Amino acid sequence: MYQLLKELCEKVSPSGFEQDIQRFIIEQIKDYADEYHVDPLGNVIAKVGATQNDFPSVLLAAHSDEIGFIVKKVESNGTLRFEIVGGFDDRILLAQPVMIKSNKGYIHGVIGALSVHYMKWDDPKRIDSHRELYIDIGARSAEDAKEMGIEVGQPISYGSELKLIGSEKHPRVVGKALDDRAGCALLIKLLQDLKKSERAHGDVYCAFTVQEEVGLRGASILTPSLKPDFAIAIDTTPTSDTYDVLMKGTRVLGDGPCIKIADKSLISHPLVTEHLKKAAARNRIPYQLEVFMGIGTDGGAIHMTSTGVSTGVVSIPSRYTHSPVEVVDLADLENSFKLIKEFIYTANEIAGKSFVDTY
């Protein structure tokens, strides 16, 4: 799982520029899906056909995009002005390494920062807007930058690499884009597992969606054509287990996947939520219940499209989300994988039931 995650996270694929990550995902799944296609918006949708017809169909969605930047202007001295794509905290941008996808391949750069030796002439309490910052790629002029393959409109991501941290017994990973390449890794592994499994299931659709970070756009067009009986979005969620968080302990790294009750984009369907809880309890999978109104997921778009879909969310706990140093516990990822599998294999238990059949 670590090597797969590493390769997923190293792609420069912010919202609207997901070509590199989607090409990589297709290479990973093409031998395991019964069929797959890329829709007009860029979502990669893979299907594993039902092994038993009385099982309901399930749509699983993980977004392939990441927060990032776009080249906005090339200055005469070769530095780059940029615009943000997705949700950023300007306080953490200074001195961060970045990677630009140029016409000649990936190019390293760094967001410039004022030397400490100039601080006495500056206001150290002022937070620079991203519109005031620039990226240094080592070019000496605009012409030099052009020769390097740089032009306006090119995508940029953080330049941090995925690394293993923690002990051998409790390994964790740190890097950029774990939101939501962790979910993508889970879906890739799931497709590979379903191909060789002998357990019964209905049609399973795995959607690697685009443009989640700018408004759940890719997920909003999935269900009219697929018409799934149930849907589960798989995403990361910020933990609250560090000393700088006001409401401590509601989502803890290493304590298992979070079964979402509600966020700002949806209130999870109780039929899905209760079955996820039951599947976890039966298989001794640790889990947490999540009520966090500060985020949204693809589930928010999926559940309201077409005629409506009974939708839930499985969240992988993550520290320092939307930063270049997101942290995920590999045990949480593995337990999320187990939980999703058990939902698929036992979804027949809630087939034909509706909202009024829940507690």
Secondary structure, 3 states (H helix, E strand, C coil): CHHHHHHHHCCCCECCCCHHHHHHHHHHHCCCCCEEEECCCCCEEEEECCCCCCCCCEEEEEECCECEEEEEEECCCCCEEEEEECCCCHHHCCCCEEEEEECCEEEEEEECCCCHHHHHHCCCCCCCCHHHCCEECCCCCHHHHHHCCCCCCCEEEECCCCEEEECCCCEEEEECCHHHHHHHHHHHHHHHHHHHCCCCCCCEEEEEECCHHHCCCHHHHCHHHHCCCEEEEEEEEECCCCCCCCCCCCCCCCCCCEEEEECCCCECCHHHHHHHHHHHHHCCCCCEEEECCCCCCHHHHHCCCCCCCEEEEEEEEEECCCCCCEEEEHHHHHHHHHHHHHHHHHHHHHCCCCHHHCC
